[in-house]
Amino acid sequence: MVFDFLKRGAPLDAPEQKASATGPVVAYQTSGRVAWSPRDAVSLTRTGFSGNPVGFRSVKLIAEAAAALPLVLQDSEQRYDVHPLIDLVARPNPMQGRAELLEALYAQLLLTGNGYVEAVVNEEAAPVELHVLRSDRMSVVPGADGWPIAYEYAVGGRKHRFDASGAQVPVCHIKSFHPQDDHYGFSPMQAAAMALDVHNSASRWSKALLDNAARPSGAIVYRGAEGQGTMAHDQYERLVNEMESHHQGARNAGRPMLLEGGLDWKPMGFSPSDMEFQKTKEAAAREIALAFGVPPMLLGIQGDATYANYQEAHRAFYRLTVLPLATRVTAALAQWLAGYTGAQLTLKPDLDQVPALAAERDAQWSRVAEADFLSQAEKRALLGLPAVSADE
């Protein structure tokens, strides 16, 4: 799918001198400082999505919910039930349907802050296929004035260059707002990077504690029969073997220790209760959910009572997270595809078919319908419906 442009035999241009260059993000560690994971897109995807259940579920929840929204295509006069653009979005390419394509696009935006869609055109320069390209493989080539003049997609040691200097760009670049970058977006994964590190470290600490649960953190002090002296070699070997066989590993969790012959146990370090370990992990999980805009209640995170019930949290999730994302992305796609057809079309979620917003839409319809001082045209405009002609 993403290799379609290579199969079509597109020419490969020689590398050009860029007007500006971005250096790689380097994460380095020095003695005595906290070690954070790298902040590049590949590392964040690996640690925050593939290796973290909260990040994984947050991205999947938003992407799947946004991709499942029913869409409506309309212009200033009517809504379309049959249109080439509807067919294109419903079956964007031979390998994907609408839900798969949009889910991949939303996930790329959430993971990297950037989404790229390639249009494959026929002889009449009309789009016949749409493909979502991986954001970590795409790079923006800015011109002398700072505006993008091309996009380069690197795969398998080869690069394909999409010319962006013409009237119609073959790649639609959708990006999140970034206050310090002119060409790339800022992802929720970057904002949640510290919380992801804390949560992953807490999970690794829990795993290590389970693997070695019954070996307490401390020291065994030998005082000898009269309070002094050193252990004989055979005594030392016997003690080590006993610790490894009877007091180490998860299967020996909770087994008491029997100390004799002048041995004394001195605990060291903090217990999980002293460190409030579980609360720290739950706080990190809530911060991850907060960065993505997912109510913690929907992720099963304990101790969160921001919303009175699950239904309110579900409605807030759609209203504050899913709908803004889907509306912005579908509007950008429609504007980009309109450049091929020349028609001014709007593609947006159909709010009347979203179950989570049914109560709000019923109240709005009733309120507008009972407003006698509004004309039919004004009522339709308030409900987001296109105007009707006079003969209708």
N, C-alpha and C positions, 0 to 999 in steps of 0.2 A: 504493500500500500504506500508506504512512505518512500519506497524505492521506485515509484512509478516514473518519476522524472528521469531517473537513470536509464530505465528500460526504453524510454522514448528516444534515447539517443541525443539528448540535449548537449550542446557543445560545452566544454569546460574551459573557462577563461583562465588565463594565467593570473597569478596573484598580482594585485595592484597595490600601489602605495596609498595607504589610507590617509585621510585628512587628519584623523585623530585616532588614538589607540587607547584601549583600556587595559590596564595592567591586571594580572591575575590577583585574586584575593588570597593573601598569604596569611595563614594562622600559625604563629610560632609560640613556643613555650619556653619559658625561662624558669630558673630555680626560684621556688618560693611564691609562684603565682598560680592562680587558678587556670586549669587547662580546659579551654572550651573547644568544641568540635569545629571543623572548618565551616565557613558560611557560604560556600559555593552551592549551586543548585543541585549538583550530583550528590554531594555529601549530605546536604539537608534532606534530600529525598530519601536517601538510604537510612539515615538515622531518625528522621521525623515521620516518615510514612511507612517504609518497609520494616523499621525496627521499633516502632512505638504504637501501641494500640489506640491511644487517645488521638494522635495525629492521623492515623489511618482511618479511624472511624469518622472523624470530623470531616476529612476530605471526601470520603465515600458518601457520607450523609448529605453533604451540600451538593456534590456533583450529581448524584443519582436523583435527588429531589428536583434540582434545577433542570436536568435533562428530561424528566418525566412530565414537566409542565406542558399542558396543551398550548399550542401556538396558533395565532390568528394572523392572517395576512390581509391587509387592507390598504386602500389609498384614501384620498379625501372624499370619494364618492361612494365606495362600496367595500364590502368584505368579499373575499374570494374563497369559493369552495374548490374551484379547479383553477390551477395556475402552474406554469412550468416551474416557478420557484418553489411552490409547495411540493411538487414531485421531486425536485432536486434535494430539498431538505429531508424529505421522507426517505429517499434512497440516494445518499450522497456518493456512494461508490459501491463497487460489487462486493466488498468485504464488510461493510458496515451499514447499519440502519441509522435513523435519526438519533435514537437514544444513545447508541454507542459513540457516534461522532461527537455529540454535544457533551456527553460525560467525559470523554477524553479532553475536550477543549476546556471545560470547566476545571477539571483536575489539573491541567497544565497551568492555568491561571492561579489556582490555589497553591500549587507547589512552587512555582517559579515566578509568579507575577506577570508572566507573558504567555500569550496564546497565539499560534500562527496557523492559518488555514490557507491551503494552496488550492487554487481553482485550475482545473484542467479544461481547456476550451476546445471546441471543434473547429471545422474549417470556417464557419461563420462567426468565429470569435465569441460564441455563446458558451457559458460554463455548463459542462456536462458531468463533472465529478468534483467533489470536495474532499480534501485530505487534511487531517490535523497533523502538523509536523512537530517533532519533539523540540521543546524550547532550549534544551541544553545543547542541541546541535546547531542551532541557528544563531547567527551573529548579524548585527546591523552594521552596514557600511555607510558612515556619514560622509557627506560631501564637504566642500570647502566652506559652505555656509552653515554647516551643522545639521542640515536636514538629510534624512536617509536617501541615498541614491541607489542602493542595492541591498539585498539580503543574501547571505551566504549560508548554505546548508551543508554541513560536513558529515559524511558517513563513510565508513570503510576506507579512510585515508584519501577520499576524494571530496571535492567541493563542487557544488552547483550554485551558480550565481543567478538570482532573480533580479532583473532590472526593475528598479523602482522610480526611474526618472520619467517614465511616460505618463500619459493621462490615466491609464488603468493599470494599477499595480497587481501582479498575479498573486500576491501574498497579502492577506489581511492580518495585520498585526494589532492585537488587542492587548493592552497592558494596563496594569493597576497603577495608581498614582505613586510616584516616587519623588520625594522632595529634593533629592540630590543626584538624580540621574536623568538625562535628557532622552535616552533611547530605550531604557529597560524599566520594567515595572518592579514594584516592591511587593513581595509575597507575604501572606500571613505566616508562612513557615519561617521567614526570617525574623519576624517580630516575636515568634514563640521559641526562638532558638535556645535561649537560656533556660526556659522552662522545660524544653525537651531534654536538654542535657541533665538537668536535675532529676527529671522523671526516669530517664534511662539509667542514670547512675544509681538511683534508688532501686530500680528493678535488678540491676546487676548485684547490688549489695544484698538484696533479698535472696537471690540465687546462690551467692557465695555463702550466706548464712545457712541456707538449707543444706547445701552440700557439706558443710562443716559445722552443723548445728550444735553438736555436743562437745566440741572442743572450745571451752570457754576462753575468752580473751584475758589472759593473765599469765602468771609465772608460778612455777612450783619451786619453793625454796627448801633446800636441804640444810638442816642445822646439826645433823649428827645425833648420836645417842646422848651426848652431853652438851648439845647446843653448838657444836663446832665440828670442823672436819670436812672432808670431801667424800663424795661417793666413789665407791669402787667401780671399776669398769663394768663388771658383770651386773652390778646393781643399776648402773645407768642404762645399759642395754635392755635390761628387763623392764625398767620404767618406760623407756621409749616404745618398746614393743607392745606393752600393755596399753599405752595411750593410743597408739595407732590402731590396735585391734578392737579395743573396747570403748573408746571414748572419742572416736573420730568418725564423721560421716553422718548422714541423715538417719540411718537405721539405728544409730546409738543415741538419738536425741533423748534427753531427759535421764539418761543412766547416771546414777550417782557415782562419785569417785571415792575410793577407799585409800586414804593416805596413811602410811605407817613408817616406822623407822626414822622419825625426825623430819618427815616431809610436811610442808605447810603450803597452803594455797593462798596466793595474793592476787585478787582480781585487779584487772587493769582496764582502762578505757571506759566508755559509756555504753549503757544498754540502750536498746531501741526506745524504751519508754523515756529514758533520760533525754535522748535527742529529739523526742517527739517525731520519730521517724515517719510514722504513718501519716501524720498531719502534714508533714513537709511534702510527701508524695502526693497527697490529695490536693494540696495547694498548687503544686506544679501542674496537675491535671486540669484544675480549674483555669489556670492561666493559659494553658494551651487551647482549651475550649473558648476562652474569652477572645483570644487572638483570631480565631476562625469565625467567631460570631455564632457559636452553637451553645444554646443553654445547657449547662452541665447536667441538668435533670434528664435531658434526652440521651446523654451518654452513660447514665447510671452512676454518676459520681455522687457519693454519699455526702451528706452534710450541707447540701445546697438547697435553700428554700427561697430563692429569689422570686419564683412565680408561685401563685396560690395552688395551681394544679398542673397536671401534664398537658391539658388542653390549651391553657394559656401559654405555656412554654412552646408548644408546637405552633401556635398561631404567631407568636413573636418570632420564632425561627424563620417562618416563611416571610413575614412582613419585613423584618429587618435584615435578613441575610440572603435568602434564596431569591426573592423577587427582585431586589436591586441588582444582583449579579446577573440574573437571567435577562432582565430588561436591558441592561447596558450591552450585554454580549449580542443579543438578537438584533438590537438596533444597529450595532456596528456591522453585523453581517449583512443586514438588509441594505444599509447605505453602500457598502462595498459592492454587493451584487447588483445594485441598481445602476452602477456605472457601466455594466455590461448591457443592460436592457434599455437604459434611458428613462425608465418609468420611476416615478417617485412612490415607492412602496414602503410600508411600515410592517415590520415583523415583531410581534410582542407576545408575551404570555396572555392567555385568555383568563382573566381573573374570575370570570363567572363559572369556570370549570375547576377551580382549585378547592377541594373539599375543606382544607384548613381555614379558608376565608369565607366559607358559606354564610356564617352568621353575620359577618361584616357586610357582605354583598347584599344579603336580604334586607338589612337595615338601611343600606344606602339606596337600594331600589325603592323601598317603601317611602323613604324620605323625599326622594326626587319625584316619585309618582304623585305624592300628595301636595306638591308645591304647585298650586293653581296659577301662581303669577308667572310661571315659566312656560315658554312655548315648547312645542314638541322638539324643535331643533335644538333648543337650549338643554332640554332634558337629555337628548341623545348625546350631546357634546359632554355633559357632565358625567355620563356613564361610559364615555370612551367609545361611543358608537359613531360610525360615519353618518354624514347627513344624507337625507333622502331627497329625491327629485320631487318637483311639484306635482307631477302626475301620479305619484305613489301615495 
